[in-house]
Amino acid sequence: RPNGQVEITMTTRQVGLAVALFAASVFAGCAGSQAQEEYDVVIRGGTLLDGTGAPGRVGDLGIRGDRVVALGQVSGAGKLTIDATGLMVAPGFVDMHAHSDPWRLRHAGHGPSFAYQGITTELFGEYGSPGPFGGKMQGGLIEDETISKEARDQCRTLGGCLDFMESQGSSANFASYVGSGAVRAYVMGYVDRAPTTEELDQMRALVRQAMHEGAIGVSSGMSYVPNIYMSTDELAALVREAAAFGGIYATHARTMNGTDPNAVREAIDVGRKAGADVHFHHLNSTAGPKAGEFLAIIDSARSGGMNVTGNSYTYTWGITPLSAYIPAWAQEGGREAMLKRLADPSERRRIATGFVSEPPYLANIGWHHVRLGVSDKAVNGKLVSEVAADRRQPPEEVFMDVVLAAKGEGMVIDWNNEETTLRQVLQKPYVAAGTDGSALALDWQDLPPLIHPRHMGTIPRWLGTYVRDEKMTSWEEAVRRLAALPFEILKIPHRGTLRVGNFADVVIFDSKTIDGRATFEQPNHYAVGMRYVLVNGVPVIKDGNYTGAVPGRAIRGAGSQGS
């Protein structure tokens, strides 16, 4: 214009184009904003070990809700973005043999000692299980007044206990076998005889009920009463009920410390007769210093077409209930009957001679290999041989006195292996991890009188000592064994590998520092090296610290009809 202003004129078409371009730019901005929240969690730049054993690769991982939804190069951001550069990213680890159920019931689902190990799923069940309770049973959860009445009432059935634990929350997912010892005690109590036809039918019905409620299979603890009274055929009859639903047989075999290889053959025979896969709890302590002989039996069964696997912890000493050392005949009738025999001079003489010569033969390792864990501070933490020397008494007499004074309550930490034979077990490709321990917190006031380091460091020790330091396996193979193999054994889909659509149980750890710091001398140390642990997409470890989140869920077997 003459006054110096510039006049811009546009045709109708040009105006329409400008409006369209402006709208597109606004939409792009909104889309960019949405992309920033496309995921709940994005993990960037870590070395992805997917659990299959395939070589690790640097990449990203996206999580939405409780599922993995993206792998590789993930564009966009998440509500939580984790820089995993220089760290390893893997599926969450599985504890195939845990005893955390009473602790989680007492402590609202918490258990930081397992979270710091990267355990995102744990399996309950040995001679007992978190249900059923009742009938002719003595003790157990329903008589434990440190557990709420609501929980005790719910845990009268396995399904009820799984429901309760899920409703209160847990820092790890959980599944359970139904304990064959619990089933027998429910129907028969603690008698040393074969069941009648009617009693066996009742036990079979309890197994079927538990499988409908979500049990993964049947478990046993064959060194313990009342499992020790059961025959091979009786066990097979119960396992057959589980096998009809795809359940497996998980067992603490009828031996410890490499005493009797026929116990391994018996367990395999149970599986063969029942048509079930067989899984050995704490294969390290079962085989003990005779690992070569025991593993050869398993290898032969596998070569013949049987699916036989095992789990192991990473220490050469274990934990056993205090009263389990008493000969099985003296435990018949339950705890009060046992204590009465221990107070009878004539019965004591027979018990004293039977520690080594009668089942379960646990004292054959020698009293210098048995450390007491009881409330009496004068003897707690001492070897039986040390107390015997102090008191100038035979060790058998000392042990019986301790059991009497403790009213049967307590535990022992006992030797069961050598490092060389432990490594033989850990090297087998069909062996997963099982702590045979419990999820604990070091600040709880009700901790056991002795803490075994396996509660704190089983899996980090596997990774730090045996993988990083000794290079026993590759990192990829170790993750397969700790994460994917368990779910293959349990026949549970959508977990155990980093795959789009799978549940987002994920661990992020530093391979340079991962380790179990707890020792037998100084057990009160959490593991180190875990930066993040996610359970169903929710962090229970964040920036190396326990968050207190309890997003764990009950994982039920294929026979589940809901409870």
C-alpha positions in Angstrom: 0.0 0.0 0.0 1.1 3.6 -0.4 1.5 4.0 3.3 4.1 1.3 3.3 2.1 -1.6 4.7 2.2 -4.9 2.8 -1.0 -6.3 1.7 -1.2 -10.1 1.4 -4.0 -11.5 -0.7 -4.9 -15.2 -1.0 -7.2 -17.1 -3.2 -9.9 -19.3 -1.6 -7.8 -22.3 -2.5 -4.7 -20.8 -0.8 -6.7 -20.0 2.3 -8.0 -23.6 2.5 -4.5 -24.9 2.1 -3.2 -22.7 4.9 -6.0 -23.8 7.2 -5.2 -27.4 6.4 -1.5 -26.9 7.1 -2.3 -25.2 10.4 -4.6 -28.0 11.5 -2.1 -30.6 10.5 0.6 -28.9 12.6 -1.8 -28.8 15.6 -2.7 -32.5 15.2 1.0 -33.4 14.9 1.7 -31.6 18.1 -1.1 -33.5 19.9 0.1 -36.8 18.4 3.6 -36.0 19.6 2.2 -35.4 23.1 0.3 -38.6 23.0 3.4 -40.5 21.8 5.2 -39.3 25.0 2.7 -41.4 27.0 2.3 -44.3 24.6 3.9 -46.7 27.1 3.7 -47.0 30.9 7.4 -48.0 31.0 10.1 -47.8 28.4 13.5 -49.4 29.0 16.2 -48.0 26.7 19.6 -49.2 25.6 20.0 -52.3 27.7 21.3 -55.6 26.6 18.2 -57.7 26.1 18.6 -61.4 27.1 15.2 -62.7 26.0 15.3 -66.0 27.9 15.5 -68.3 24.9 19.2 -68.6 25.1 19.7 -66.5 21.9 22.6 -64.0 21.9 21.9 -60.8 23.8 21.3 -57.6 21.8 21.2 -53.9 22.7 17.7 -52.5 22.4 14.6 -51.1 24.0 11.5 -52.6 25.6 8.0 -51.0 25.9 5.4 -52.0 28.5 1.8 -51.1 28.6 -0.2 -52.2 31.6 1.0 -55.7 32.6 2.3 -56.7 29.2 5.4 -56.3 27.0 4.1 -54.5 23.9 7.3 -53.5 22.0 10.9 -54.7 21.6 13.8 -53.5 19.6 13.8 -49.8 18.7 10.9 -48.3 20.7 9.9 -44.8 19.6 8.0 -42.5 22.0 8.4 -42.3 25.7 6.7 -43.7 28.8 5.4 -42.5 32.1 8.6 -44.2 33.4 11.6 -44.2 31.2 14.6 -46.3 32.4 18.1 -45.8 30.9 19.5 -49.3 30.9 22.7 -48.5 29.1 25.4 -50.9 30.2 22.9 -53.1 32.1 21.3 -56.4 31.3 17.5 -56.7 30.8 16.0 -60.1 31.3 12.7 -61.8 32.1 12.0 -62.0 35.8 13.5 -65.0 37.7 11.6 -67.9 39.2 12.1 -69.6 42.5 11.0 -73.2 41.9 11.1 -74.1 45.6 10.0 -71.4 48.1 8.7 -71.4 51.6 7.5 -67.8 51.7 3.8 -68.4 52.1 3.6 -68.0 55.9 5.9 -65.0 55.8 3.9 -63.2 53.1 0.7 -64.0 55.0 2.2 -62.4 58.2 3.6 -59.4 56.4 1.0 -58.3 53.9 2.7 -59.9 50.9 6.1 -58.2 51.4 9.5 -60.0 51.0 12.3 -57.7 49.9 15.0 -60.4 50.1 13.5 -62.0 47.1 12.9 -58.8 45.2 16.6 -57.9 45.5 17.3 -61.2 43.9 15.1 -60.5 40.9 12.6 -63.2 41.8 9.3 -62.3 40.2 7.5 -65.7 40.7 7.8 -68.3 43.4 6.5 -71.8 43.8 5.1 -73.2 47.1 4.7 -76.8 48.1 6.8 -79.7 49.4 5.4 -82.1 52.0 2.8 -79.4 52.8 1.3 -76.5 50.9 -0.8 -73.4 51.6 -3.9 -75.5 51.8 -5.7 -77.8 52.4 -5.7 -77.5 56.2 -8.0 -79.3 58.6 -9.2 -82.9 59.2 -6.7 -84.8 61.3 -3.8 -82.3 60.7 -1.8 -80.8 63.5 -0.2 -77.4 63.4 0.2 -75.6 60.1 -1.1 -72.2 59.0 -4.5 -72.5 60.6 -3.0 -72.9 64.1 -0.4 -70.1 63.6 -1.7 -67.2 65.6 0.9 -64.9 64.1 -1.2 -65.0 61.0 -4.5 -63.2 60.9 -7.7 -65.1 61.5 -9.1 -64.1 58.1 -6.1 -65.6 56.4 -6.2 -68.8 58.5 -9.9 -69.2 57.6 -9.3 -68.6 53.9 -6.4 -71.1 53.8 -8.5 -74.1 54.7 -8.4 -74.8 51.0 -5.6 -74.2 48.5 -7.8 -72.1 46.3 -9.0 -70.0 49.3 -5.4 -69.3 50.2 -4.4 -68.3 46.7 -7.3 -66.0 46.5 -6.5 -64.4 49.9 -2.8 -63.9 49.0 -3.8 -62.3 45.7 -6.3 -60.0 47.4 -3.7 -58.7 49.9 -1.0 -58.4 47.2 2.5 -59.8 47.0 5.8 -58.5 45.8 6.1 -61.6 43.6 3.8 -63.8 41.6 3.1 -67.2 43.2 1.9 -70.6 42.3 1.6 -73.8 44.4 1.6 -77.5 44.3 -0.7 -79.5 46.6 1.4 -81.2 49.2 0.9 -84.9 49.4 2.0 -84.9 53.0 -0.7 -82.4 53.8 -3.3 -84.4 52.0 -2.3 -87.6 53.9 -2.3 -85.8 57.3 -5.7 -84.3 56.5 -7.2 -87.8 56.0 -5.0 -90.0 58.2 -3.1 -87.9 60.6 0.4 -89.1 61.4 0.1 -92.9 61.5 2.6 -95.2 59.9 0.4 -97.6 57.9 -1.0 -98.0 54.5 -4.3 -96.2 53.8 -7.6 -98.0 53.5 -9.4 -97.9 50.1 -11.7 -95.3 51.6 -8.9 -93.2 52.9 -7.0 -93.3 49.6 -10.2 -92.2 47.8 -10.5 -89.3 50.1 -6.9 -88.2 49.4 -7.4 -88.5 45.7 -10.5 -86.3 46.0 -8.5 -83.7 47.9 -5.9 -83.7 45.1 -8.6 -83.3 42.4 -10.1 -80.4 44.4 -6.8 -78.7 44.7 -6.1 -79.1 41.0 -9.5 -77.5 40.2 -8.5 -74.6 42.5 -5.3 -74.0 40.6 -2.5 -76.4 41.9 0.4 -76.9 39.5 0.8 -80.5 40.5 1.5 -82.7 43.5 4.6 -82.3 45.7 6.2 -84.4 48.4 8.9 -84.2 51.2 9.9 -87.8 51.6 12.2 -87.2 54.5 9.4 -85.8 56.6 6.4 -87.2 58.4 3.9 -88.2 57.2 5.3 -88.4 53.6 7.9 -90.8 54.8 5.2 -93.3 55.7 3.9 -93.3 52.1 4.6 -96.1 49.6 5.5 -95.6 45.9 2.1 -96.8 44.8 0.2 -94.5 47.2 2.2 -91.5 45.9 1.5 -92.6 42.3 -2.2 -92.8 43.0 -2.3 -89.2 44.1 0.0 -87.9 41.3 -2.1 -89.7 38.7 -5.0 -87.4 39.7 -2.9 -84.3 39.1 -1.5 -85.7 35.8 -5.1 -85.9 34.5 -5.0 -82.1 34.6 -1.5 -81.7 33.2 0.1 -81.5 36.7 3.6 -82.5 37.5 5.2 -84.3 40.4 7.7 -82.2 42.4 9.6 -84.0 45.1 12.1 -83.8 47.9 13.2 -87.4 47.3 13.4 -90.0 50.0 17.1 -89.3 50.7 19.5 -86.4 51.4 23.2 -85.9 51.1 23.7 -88.6 48.5 22.7 -91.4 50.8 20.4 -93.5 48.6 20.3 -93.4 44.8 17.2 -95.6 44.9 15.2 -92.6 46.1 15.8 -90.9 42.8 14.7 -94.1 41.0 11.6 -94.2 43.2 10.6 -90.6 42.3 11.0 -91.3 38.6 9.0 -94.5 39.0 6.2 -92.5 40.6 6.1 -90.2 37.6 6.2 -93.1 35.2 3.3 -94.9 36.9 1.3 -91.7 37.1 2.0 -90.4 33.7 3.5 -87.2 35.1 6.7 -85.2 34.6 9.1 -85.3 37.6 10.9 -82.4 39.1 13.4 -82.7 41.9 13.6 -80.1 44.6 17.0 -79.0 45.8 18.8 -81.6 43.6 22.1 -80.3 45.0 21.4 -81.5 48.5 19.5 -84.6 47.3 22.6 -85.8 45.3 25.1 -84.3 47.7 28.7 -85.6 47.2 27.4 -88.3 44.9 26.1 -85.9 42.3 27.7 -87.9 39.4 25.9 -91.1 40.3 22.6 -89.4 41.0 22.6 -87.2 37.8 23.4 -90.3 35.7 20.1 -91.8 36.8 18.2 -88.7 35.8 20.1 -88.5 32.5 19.2 -92.1 31.7 15.5 -91.4 32.4 15.6 -88.4 30.2 17.3 -90.4 27.4 14.4 -92.9 27.7 11.8 -90.2 27.1 10.9 -89.1 30.6 10.7 -85.4 31.3 12.8 -85.2 34.5 14.2 -81.8 35.8 15.4 -80.3 39.0 16.1 -77.1 40.9 19.1 -76.1 43.0 20.3 -73.4 45.4 23.9 -72.3 45.4 25.2 -73.2 48.9 26.7 -76.4 50.3 24.7 -76.3 53.6 20.9 -76.5 53.8 18.0 -76.0 56.3 15.9 -78.7 57.9 13.2 -78.6 60.6 14.8 -79.5 64.0 12.5 -82.4 64.6 13.1 -84.0 61.2 16.3 -85.5 62.5 14.3 -87.7 65.0 13.8 -91.2 63.6 10.5 -91.4 61.7 9.0 -94.1 64.0 9.4 -91.7 67.0 7.5 -89.0 65.2 4.4 -91.1 64.6 1.3 -89.6 66.1 2.5 -86.0 65.8 4.6 -83.6 67.9 3.2 -84.3 71.3 3.7 -88.0 70.8 7.3 -87.4 69.8 8.0 -85.2 72.8 6.5 -87.8 75.1 8.9 -90.5 73.6 11.9 -88.1 74.0 11.1 -87.8 77.7 10.9 -91.6 78.2 14.4 -93.1 79.1 13.8 -96.4 77.3 12.5 -94.7 74.2 15.4 -92.2 74.2 17.9 -95.1 74.1 16.2 -96.4 70.9 16.1 -93.0 69.4 19.7 -92.3 70.2 20.8 -95.5 68.3 18.5 -94.8 65.4 19.7 -91.3 64.3 22.0 -92.9 61.8 20.6 -96.4 61.3 16.9 -95.6 60.8 15.0 -93.4 58.4 15.4 -90.6 57.6 19.1 -91.1 58.3 19.8 -87.3 58.4 22.4 -87.5 61.1 24.7 -89.7 59.0 26.6 -86.5 58.0 28.0 -86.2 61.6 27.0 -83.9 64.4 29.9 -81.6 63.5 27.9 -80.7 60.4 24.6 -79.8 62.2 24.2 -76.3 63.5 21.3 -75.5 65.8 18.7 -72.8 65.1 16.5 -72.5 68.3 15.3 -69.7 70.6 17.7 -70.8 73.4 20.5 -68.3 73.0 22.9 -70.5 74.9 23.0 -73.0 72.0 21.5 -71.1 69.0 24.1 -71.0 66.2 26.3 -73.7 67.7 27.2 -77.0 66.2 25.7 -80.0 68.0 29.3 -81.3 68.5 30.3 -78.0 70.1 27.4 -78.2 72.6 28.2 -81.8 73.3 31.8 -80.9 74.1 30.7 -78.0 76.3 28.3 -80.2 78.3 30.5 -83.3 78.1 27.6 -85.4 76.9 27.1 -87.6 73.8 25.8 -85.5 70.9 22.7 -87.7 70.5 21.7 -86.8 74.1 22.4 -83.1 73.5 20.2 -83.1 70.4 17.3 -84.8 72.1 17.6 -82.4 75.0 17.5 -79.4 72.7 14.4 -80.8 70.8 12.6 -81.3 74.1 13.5 -77.9 75.5 12.4 -76.3 72.2 9.2 -78.4 72.2 10.1 -79.5 68.7 10.2 -75.9 67.3 13.3 -74.7 65.5 15.6 -75.7 62.6 19.1 -76.8 61.8 21.5 -75.6 59.2 23.3 -78.7 58.0 26.0 -79.7 55.5 24.9 -81.5 52.4 27.4 -81.0 49.6 30.8 -80.0 48.3 31.5 -77.1 45.9 32.7 -79.5 43.1 29.5 -81.6 43.2 27.3 -78.5 43.6 28.8 -77.3 40.3 28.0 -80.6 38.6 24.3 -80.0 39.4 24.3 -76.3 38.4 25.9 -77.2 35.0 23.0 -79.4 34.0 20.8 -77.7 31.3 17.6 -79.0 33.0 18.3 -77.5 36.4 16.5 -74.3 37.4 16.9 -72.2 40.6 15.2 -73.0 43.9 16.1 -71.1 47.0 14.4 -73.6 49.3 14.1 -70.4 51.4 11.7 -67.6 52.2 11.2 -63.9 51.3 12.2 -61.9 54.3 12.9 -58.4 55.5 15.9 -57.7 57.7 14.0 -55.3 59.9 11.2 -57.8 60.8 11.1 -58.6 64.5 10.0 -62.2 63.9 12.9 -63.5 61.9 14.1 -67.1 62.3 16.8 -67.6 65.0 19.3 -68.4 62.3 19.1 -66.9 58.7 20.5 -69.0 55.9 22.1 -66.9 53.1 20.0 -68.7 50.5 17.1 -66.5 51.7 19.1 -63.5 50.5 21.4 -64.5 47.7 20.7 -67.7 45.8 20.2 -66.3 42.4 22.7 -63.3 42.6 25.3 -65.9 43.7 24.4 -68.0 40.7 25.0 -65.1 38.4 27.9 -63.4 40.2 30.0 -66.4 41.3 29.2 -69.1 38.8 28.5 -67.1 35.6 30.5 -63.9 35.8 33.5 -65.1 37.9 33.7 -68.7 36.9 32.1 -68.6 33.5 30.3 -71.8 34.1 27.7 -70.9 31.5 27.0 -67.9 29.2 24.7 -65.1 30.5 22.2 -66.1 27.9 22.1 -69.7 29.2 21.9 -68.6 32.8 18.9 -66.4 32.1 17.2 -69.2 30.2 17.6 -71.5 33.2 16.5 -68.9 35.7 13.5 -67.5 33.8 12.2 -69.5 30.8 13.0 -73.1 31.9 10.7 -72.9 35.0 7.7 -72.0 33.0 8.4 -74.7 30.5 8.6 -77.2 33.3 5.3 -75.9 34.8 3.6 -75.6 31.4 2.6 -72.0 32.0 2.3 -69.8 28.9 3.1 -66.1 28.4 5.8 -65.8 31.0 9.5 -66.5 31.2 10.7 -64.7 28.0 10.9 -61.2 26.7 8.3 -61.4 23.9 5.5 -59.1 22.8 2.3 -60.1 24.5 4.0 -61.8 27.5 3.5 -60.5 31.0 5.9 -57.8 32.0 8.0 -59.5 34.6 11.4 -57.9 33.9 14.7 -57.5 35.7 17.4 -55.0 35.0 20.8 -55.7 36.6 24.4 -54.8 36.5 26.5 -57.8 35.5 29.6 -56.3 36.9 28.2 -56.0 40.5 25.4 -58.6 40.8 26.2 -60.9 43.8 24.8 -62.4 47.0 26.5 -60.7 49.9 25.0 -62.9 52.7 27.3 -65.5 54.2 26.8 -68.1 56.9 28.9 -65.9 59.3 27.1 -62.6 58.3 23.8 -63.5 56.7 22.0 -60.2 57.2 22.8 -58.7 53.9 20.5 -58.2 50.9 21.9 -59.0 47.4 23.4 -56.3 45.3 23.3 -55.5 41.6 19.5 -55.3 40.9 18.6 -51.9 39.5 15.0 -52.5 38.6 12.6 -55.4 39.1 9.1 -55.2 37.5 6.3 -57.6 38.4 3.4 -57.4 35.9 4.8 -54.0 34.8 5.0 -52.5 38.3 8.4 -51.8 39.9 9.1 -53.6 43.1 12.8 -52.5 42.9 13.4 -49.0 41.5 16.8 -47.4 41.3 18.1 -50.3 43.5 15.6 -49.8 46.3 12.5 -51.8 47.4 9.4 -49.8 46.6 6.9 -51.7 48.8 4.6 -52.4 45.8 2.7 -55.7 45.9 1.5 -56.3 42.3 2.1 -60.1 42.3 -0.7 -62.5 41.3 -1.7 -66.1 41.8 -0.7 -68.2 38.8 -3.0 -71.2 38.5 -2.5 -74.5 36.7 -4.4 -75.7 33.7 -7.0 -77.6 35.8 -8.2 -74.4 37.5 -11.9 -73.8 37.4 -11.6 -70.8 39.7 -12.1 -71.0 43.4 
